[in-house]
Amino acid sequence: MKKLLLCILVSASLIACTNQETKTTATSEDTEGGSYVSLDDKTAKAKQMIEGYMKNDTSLAHEVYVDTLKAIDGFANNVDSLNKYKVTPGGRSAFINADMFTHTLFSDITMTLNKGDLKTFTGNNGQVATGYWGLWTGKGKYTNTVTKVPLHMILWWKGDKVVTIYRIFDPSTLKAEVAASQKK
C-alpha cells in the first residue's frame, strides 16, 4: 500500500511539473503601461529638434512634424468650457513660427539635455510618445532678465512623424517679455 501511495504521489508530482502554468500577467491587463528607452531613433530625433531650436534652426521640425500638428500648451486658463486644453490653431507652421518668435524675444536660449531628460515610451496599447523634462533658459531682449523655466513636453508619434505635441510650463516670463516688447 505504501509503495502504491508513493507511486501515485511521484506520478502526480511529475505531471504537475510538466504542465505549463497559465497565468495572466499584469502587463497584458495594463493597457496604459509599457516600456521606455532613451537610445532609440525617436529620442534621438527629439534631441536633434531641441538642439536645432536652440540655434533657431527649424529644418528637422519641418520634416518630423505633420502639417496638421496639434499643439497643446497646458498652462493656466488655456482650457475650454469642457475643461479640455485648447489646441493652438495653425498646425505645424504656426507652432514652428511661435517657437521662432521666442528668439526675437530672448537671446542665449538653452534647454537642458541631461541624462534622463528625454525618454521614449511605447505603450502596451501601441502608442508611442517621447517625453522631455528639462529647463528652458533665456535672456530677455527687452527686460534684460535671465529666466529659467521648467519645461515638460510630450511628442506623440504615428510612425516617424509627430502628430501632437503637449507642453506644460509657466508662461509668465514669456508674457512679461511680450509686454515689454510692446512698450515704446
Backbone bond lengths (Angstrom), bond angles and torsions (degrees), N, CA, C in turn:
res aa  C-N    CA-C-N  psi(-1)  N-CA   C-N-CA  omega(-1)  CA-C   N-CA-C  phi
1 M - - - 1.431 - - 1.530 111.48 -
2 K 1.352 115.84 -41.77 1.455 120.43 178.64 1.522 110.47 -62.56
3 K 1.345 115.96 -40.40 1.461 119.43 -179.76 1.524 110.59 -65.80
4 L 1.328 117.39 -38.24 1.453 121.55 179.08 1.535 110.35 -66.19
5 L 1.314 117.34 -44.58 1.469 122.08 178.56 1.524 110.13 -63.30
6 L 1.330 118.25 -43.03 1.456 122.81 178.60 1.529 110.13 -63.05
7 C 1.322 117.26 -40.89 1.464 122.03 178.71 1.532 110.65 -63.50
8 I 1.327 117.54 -42.25 1.474 121.64 179.54 1.531 109.90 -65.64
9 L 1.329 119.07 -43.25 1.469 122.21 179.37 1.525 111.57 -63.48
10 V 1.334 116.29 -43.42 1.465 119.78 178.65 1.524 110.44 -64.40
11 S 1.320 117.81 -42.94 1.470 121.70 178.80 1.527 110.88 -62.72
12 A 1.311 117.25 -43.76 1.467 121.20 179.13 1.519 110.70 -62.89
13 S 1.331 116.48 -39.61 1.464 120.49 178.93 1.519 110.91 -64.90
14 L 1.323 117.29 -42.74 1.461 120.82 179.18 1.520 111.49 -64.07
15 I 1.316 117.24 -41.43 1.470 121.13 178.48 1.520 110.00 -64.25
16 A 1.329 116.71 -43.01 1.462 120.68 179.94 1.527 111.13 -63.14
17 C 1.326 116.77 -37.14 1.462 120.47 -179.43 1.525 112.52 -71.38
18 T 1.316 118.33 -27.86 1.462 120.27 -178.03 1.521 112.36 -88.32
19 N 1.321 119.36 -18.73 1.471 121.43 178.07 1.518 109.72 -74.03
20 Q 1.350 116.80 134.59 1.452 120.18 177.59 1.512 109.72 -79.77
21 E 1.316 114.06 140.89 1.454 119.78 179.77 1.524 108.31 -79.25
22 T 1.314 116.20 131.64 1.461 120.14 176.24 1.519 107.01 -107.90
23 K 1.316 113.74 103.68 1.454 119.66 -177.22 1.526 108.08 -127.58
24 T 1.319 118.15 135.23 1.455 122.35 176.09 1.518 107.82 -80.92
25 T 1.318 115.75 129.42 1.461 118.79 -179.79 1.520 109.96 -89.69
26 A 1.310 115.26 157.62 1.465 120.77 178.58 1.523 110.65 -63.85
27 T 1.351 116.72 -30.76 1.460 120.52 -177.72 1.527 111.20 -63.36
28 S 1.320 117.88 -42.13 1.459 119.35 -177.65 1.529 111.11 -69.96
29 E 1.306 118.08 -24.90 1.454 121.40 178.24 1.525 112.19 -87.33
30 D 1.309 117.40 -25.19 1.459 122.34 -175.22 1.523 110.12 -88.12
31 T 1.332 116.42 86.75 1.463 120.45 -177.47 1.524 112.29 -69.04
32 E 1.321 118.51 -17.15 1.460 120.58 178.83 1.520 111.94 -101.32
33 G 1.319 117.53 5.60 1.465 121.87 177.14 1.512 109.95 -86.81
34 G 1.296 115.59 -173.57 1.454 120.35 178.48 1.509 110.75 161.02
35 S 1.330 115.54 -155.39 1.456 120.81 -179.51 1.515 109.55 -136.41
36 Y 1.327 115.54 161.96 1.457 118.87 177.40 1.519 110.31 -132.67
37 V 1.334 113.40 154.21 1.460 121.63 178.80 1.519 108.33 -139.20
38 S 1.315 116.15 165.46 1.467 118.95 178.82 1.532 112.57 -129.79
39 L 1.317 117.43 -2.53 1.463 120.35 -177.58 1.526 111.69 -118.24
40 D 1.327 116.98 35.52 1.456 121.28 -178.51 1.523 110.70 -104.70
41 D 1.329 116.46 175.96 1.468 123.17 -179.86 1.525 113.37 -61.19
42 K 1.317 117.18 -43.41 1.461 120.81 -176.09 1.530 111.31 -68.42
43 T 1.316 117.13 -41.02 1.465 120.21 176.23 1.527 109.57 -63.64
44 A 1.322 116.82 -40.68 1.470 120.88 178.86 1.529 110.80 -63.31
45 K 1.342 117.53 -42.09 1.470 120.46 178.59 1.517 110.98 -65.03
46 A 1.334 116.82 -41.28 1.467 120.19 178.41 1.526 109.92 -61.66
47 K 1.320 116.94 -42.01 1.468 121.05 178.41 1.528 110.34 -62.89
48 Q 1.332 117.20 -43.21 1.463 120.77 179.06 1.528 111.12 -63.48
49 M 1.340 117.11 -38.22 1.470 119.58 178.72 1.523 110.89 -66.73
50 I 1.342 117.22 -38.85 1.471 120.61 177.39 1.528 109.51 -64.57
51 E 1.315 116.86 -44.92 1.465 120.64 177.98 1.533 110.44 -61.36
52 G 1.326 117.07 -40.43 1.460 120.85 176.88 1.525 111.72 -64.34
53 Y 1.340 117.04 -43.15 1.469 121.25 178.25 1.528 110.63 -57.54
54 M 1.334 117.04 -42.97 1.469 119.39 -179.24 1.527 111.53 -61.55
55 K 1.338 117.33 -27.36 1.472 122.39 179.08 1.533 111.52 -96.20
56 N 1.335 117.08 3.80 1.459 123.53 -176.01 1.536 110.91 62.46
57 D 1.312 116.40 34.96 1.459 123.73 178.23 1.531 107.96 -108.73
58 T 1.328 116.76 113.72 1.467 121.53 -175.27 1.525 112.98 -104.91
59 S 1.322 118.11 10.35 1.471 120.26 -173.66 1.531 111.73 -59.61
60 L 1.330 119.35 -45.41 1.454 120.73 -179.53 1.527 111.10 -69.58
61 A 1.318 117.32 -35.65 1.467 120.73 177.82 1.525 110.32 -60.01
62 H 1.335 117.42 -39.91 1.469 120.70 177.61 1.525 111.50 -62.45
63 E 1.326 117.38 -32.13 1.470 121.30 179.35 1.525 112.73 -79.23
64 V 1.327 116.80 -37.81 1.468 120.96 -170.28 1.531 112.66 -88.34
65 Y 1.321 118.33 -38.96 1.469 120.77 -179.61 1.524 110.01 -78.11
66 V 1.335 117.11 138.66 1.466 120.42 174.34 1.529 109.06 -73.24
67 D 1.343 116.78 156.87 1.469 121.04 178.29 1.526 112.05 -55.41
68 T 1.317 115.78 -37.32 1.466 121.66 -175.43 1.538 112.09 -94.01
69 L 1.322 116.87 29.56 1.461 121.92 -178.23 1.533 110.95 -49.11
70 K 1.321 115.41 131.24 1.464 121.29 173.46 1.521 107.21 -94.95
71 A 1.326 116.44 115.21 1.462 121.62 178.90 1.526 107.96 -106.54
72 I 1.324 114.96 123.40 1.460 120.95 -177.35 1.517 108.35 -124.96
73 D 1.333 116.22 117.97 1.463 121.01 176.94 1.510 108.68 -104.25
74 G 1.323 115.69 115.64 1.457 121.37 -177.77 1.511 111.54 -91.84
75 F 1.334 115.13 84.98 1.455 118.63 173.34 1.520 109.56 -138.12
76 A 1.318 116.37 172.80 1.460 122.55 -172.23 1.527 112.53 -51.27
77 N 1.308 115.32 134.69 1.463 124.92 175.23 1.522 114.38 66.20
78 N 1.299 118.29 14.98 1.462 120.95 175.57 1.531 109.29 -101.35
79 V 1.325 115.14 48.33 1.460 122.12 -180.00 1.521 109.22 -128.84
80 D 1.330 115.26 153.88 1.462 119.54 179.48 1.526 110.27 -93.36
81 S 1.321 116.44 -173.73 1.467 121.07 -177.40 1.524 113.14 -67.98
82 L 1.328 117.84 -14.66 1.465 122.19 178.20 1.532 111.39 -98.38
83 N 1.346 115.93 12.64 1.463 122.73 -178.85 1.526 113.26 61.03
84 K 1.317 116.11 33.78 1.466 123.01 174.43 1.523 107.55 -107.35
85 Y 1.343 116.50 143.16 1.456 119.17 176.47 1.515 109.93 -63.58
86 K 1.324 115.78 140.32 1.458 120.89 178.16 1.530 109.91 -76.07
87 V 1.313 115.33 137.43 1.457 121.13 174.52 1.514 107.24 -86.80
88 T 1.326 116.33 130.14 1.459 120.59 178.43 1.523 108.18 -69.70
89 P 1.339 117.37 127.09 1.473 118.78 -178.54 1.527 112.07 -71.94
90 G 1.314 116.24 158.11 1.452 121.28 172.39 1.503 116.13 108.86
91 G 1.334 117.87 -7.68 1.458 120.62 175.98 1.513 114.04 63.19
92 R 1.331 114.32 -150.22 1.460 121.53 -175.48 1.524 112.75 -57.51
93 S 1.323 118.01 -46.90 1.462 119.60 -174.82 1.523 111.60 -64.02
94 A 1.321 118.10 -41.45 1.469 120.34 178.50 1.522 111.20 -65.75
95 F 1.331 116.76 -40.21 1.457 120.46 179.66 1.524 110.86 -63.82
96 I 1.317 116.91 -47.35 1.464 121.05 -178.90 1.527 110.12 -65.53
97 N 1.326 118.06 -41.17 1.468 120.89 178.34 1.521 111.29 -61.97
98 A 1.326 117.41 -39.70 1.466 121.16 178.46 1.531 110.26 -64.96
99 D 1.329 116.68 -40.66 1.465 119.28 176.99 1.527 110.99 -64.70
100 M 1.329 117.17 -39.98 1.461 120.51 177.99 1.526 110.75 -65.29
101 F 1.339 116.97 -34.06 1.466 121.71 -179.80 1.528 111.30 -61.69
102 T 1.328 117.35 -32.27 1.469 118.54 179.06 1.526 111.11 -59.96
103 H 1.329 116.48 -27.90 1.462 119.69 178.93 1.524 111.97 -73.88
104 T 1.323 118.70 -19.35 1.468 120.12 173.98 1.530 110.85 -81.07
105 L 1.325 116.77 -18.38 1.465 121.70 -179.99 1.525 113.29 -97.88
106 F 1.339 116.70 -29.64 1.465 121.42 -173.97 1.525 110.69 -129.94
107 S 1.315 115.49 148.82 1.463 121.71 171.10 1.531 107.93 -113.29
108 D 1.296 115.74 171.10 1.473 121.50 176.71 1.538 112.16 53.35
109 I 1.305 116.86 41.11 1.472 120.51 -179.78 1.523 109.55 -72.70
110 T 1.334 114.96 128.64 1.457 121.10 175.23 1.526 108.80 -136.89
111 M 1.300 114.69 156.73 1.466 122.18 173.11 1.518 106.56 -135.15
112 T 1.316 116.42 135.12 1.457 119.24 -179.86 1.519 109.83 -65.88
113 L 1.292 114.88 145.15 1.470 122.69 174.49 1.520 108.30 -135.40
114 N 1.321 114.65 51.79 1.457 120.74 179.88 1.522 110.23 -78.40
115 K 1.321 115.23 163.03 1.457 120.80 175.20 1.532 108.05 -55.16
116 G 1.311 116.29 128.92 1.460 121.23 179.95 1.523 114.56 93.79
117 D 1.341 118.53 -9.37 1.465 120.69 179.92 1.529 112.54 -72.86
118 L 1.319 118.11 -26.22 1.470 122.82 -176.91 1.524 110.42 -127.29
119 K 1.322 115.60 132.19 1.472 121.45 176.43 1.526 107.98 -147.14
120 T 1.318 117.01 147.17 1.461 121.74 173.26 1.514 108.53 -111.07
121 F 1.321 114.62 128.80 1.459 122.54 -178.96 1.523 109.54 -104.94
122 T 1.309 116.76 135.28 1.454 122.08 171.41 1.520 106.27 -117.68
123 G 1.320 114.70 115.80 1.455 119.71 -176.53 1.516 112.40 -81.94
124 N 1.314 115.27 157.19 1.465 120.84 175.59 1.526 111.27 -60.40
125 N 1.340 116.55 -20.99 1.462 121.33 179.77 1.528 112.18 -90.39
126 G 1.349 117.70 2.82 1.462 121.48 177.47 1.511 114.82 95.55
127 Q 1.322 118.70 -11.06 1.459 120.15 179.04 1.526 110.10 -69.76
128 V 1.342 115.10 145.00 1.458 121.05 179.59 1.523 108.11 -128.09
129 A 1.329 116.20 130.06 1.462 121.44 -178.88 1.518 109.49 -143.89
130 T 1.335 115.31 140.31 1.456 120.53 174.06 1.515 107.74 -105.30
131 G 1.322 116.41 128.31 1.454 121.90 -179.09 1.519 111.59 -108.34
132 Y 1.325 114.95 142.06 1.469 122.38 176.11 1.516 108.30 -125.06
133 W 1.319 116.12 129.81 1.456 122.56 174.54 1.515 105.91 -129.06
134 G 1.318 116.16 103.09 1.450 118.56 -175.57 1.509 112.66 -152.24
135 L 1.317 114.35 -164.20 1.454 122.25 -176.46 1.521 109.40 -125.45
136 W 1.337 115.82 124.35 1.465 123.07 176.28 1.522 106.66 -96.57
137 T 1.337 116.25 131.04 1.459 121.15 179.74 1.520 109.06 -129.95
138 G 1.335 116.35 140.59 1.458 121.45 175.96 1.516 110.14 -159.41
139 K 1.336 115.72 158.89 1.465 121.76 177.50 1.526 108.24 -109.29
140 G 1.321 116.09 120.50 1.457 121.10 -178.37 1.514 112.12 -61.82
141 K 1.327 116.71 129.97 1.457 121.38 179.51 1.529 111.66 -76.39
142 Y 1.315 118.44 -19.01 1.460 122.21 -178.49 1.524 112.16 -107.14
143 T 1.313 117.91 -32.72 1.466 120.98 179.74 1.521 112.09 -98.96
144 N 1.333 116.72 -15.28 1.459 123.00 -176.75 1.533 112.14 61.71
145 T 1.314 116.66 20.26 1.457 122.75 -178.69 1.523 110.66 -95.84
146 V 1.325 115.71 131.40 1.466 120.25 173.85 1.525 107.17 -84.89
147 T 1.309 115.68 127.79 1.459 120.46 -178.51 1.516 110.47 -122.93
148 K 1.322 114.84 143.86 1.463 121.65 177.91 1.520 106.78 -127.52
149 V 1.332 115.69 117.74 1.458 121.44 -174.08 1.524 110.24 -122.37
150 P 1.337 118.20 121.76 1.468 119.11 171.41 1.532 109.16 -60.72
151 L 1.300 116.68 133.27 1.455 122.38 -177.71 1.519 108.86 -129.89
152 H 1.310 115.39 129.93 1.456 121.52 177.18 1.525 107.21 -124.13
153 M 1.333 116.55 130.02 1.464 121.56 -178.90 1.520 109.57 -133.98
154 I 1.317 114.67 147.74 1.456 121.33 170.62 1.522 106.85 -128.21
155 L 1.314 116.71 124.58 1.466 122.22 175.97 1.527 106.93 -104.87
156 W 1.341 117.41 116.74 1.473 122.30 179.31 1.515 108.73 -92.22
157 W 1.333 115.85 127.26 1.460 123.04 -174.56 1.521 111.75 -104.99
158 K 1.331 115.06 146.73 1.469 123.87 163.38 1.512 104.61 -129.09
159 G 1.321 115.66 109.50 1.459 119.69 -173.82 1.523 109.18 66.62
160 D 1.321 116.25 -127.57 1.468 120.96 179.81 1.518 113.23 -100.73
161 K 1.321 117.85 15.35 1.464 122.18 -177.50 1.520 110.93 -119.36
162 V 1.323 116.09 144.69 1.466 121.82 174.40 1.525 107.33 -88.12
163 V 1.332 116.03 125.02 1.461 121.15 -177.91 1.531 112.32 -104.44
164 T 1.329 116.50 -24.50 1.463 121.20 179.49 1.516 108.49 -143.79
165 I 1.322 115.32 139.59 1.459 120.04 172.53 1.522 107.30 -126.61
166 Y 1.310 114.86 129.89 1.455 122.02 178.70 1.522 107.23 -117.61
167 R 1.347 115.99 127.26 1.467 119.73 179.02 1.524 109.13 -127.00
168 I 1.313 115.22 145.97 1.455 119.97 173.28 1.524 107.75 -133.50
169 F 1.330 115.21 127.57 1.461 122.06 -178.88 1.524 107.92 -162.80
170 D 1.310 116.66 166.49 1.463 121.77 176.00 1.528 107.58 -88.98
171 P 1.333 118.58 114.28 1.462 120.69 -174.99 1.531 113.98 -85.91
172 S 1.325 119.29 6.44 1.470 120.47 -172.66 1.527 113.12 -61.58
173 T 1.336 118.74 -41.50 1.469 118.83 179.78 1.530 111.26 -71.17
174 L 1.307 117.11 -32.58 1.461 120.77 175.43 1.525 109.79 -64.33
175 K 1.315 116.65 -45.94 1.464 121.07 178.61 1.524 111.38 -63.59
176 A 1.333 117.15 -38.53 1.460 120.75 178.45 1.525 111.14 -64.79
177 E 1.317 116.67 -38.09 1.472 120.12 179.36 1.524 110.28 -70.49
178 V 1.342 117.67 -39.38 1.465 120.35 175.80 1.528 109.52 -60.46
179 A 1.334 117.50 -46.21 1.465 121.77 179.88 1.524 110.84 -60.76
180 A 1.328 117.86 -42.80 1.458 121.64 179.76 1.528 110.75 -65.06
181 S 1.336 116.94 -33.57 1.467 120.05 -179.74 1.528 112.09 -70.69
182 Q 1.326 117.53 -19.50 1.465 121.75 -178.35 1.519 112.65 -89.05
183 K 1.324 118.29 -12.68 1.488 121.57 -179.98 1.517 108.86 -75.15
184 K 1.308 115.13 143.49 1.466 118.84 -179.24 1.489 111.59 -107.58
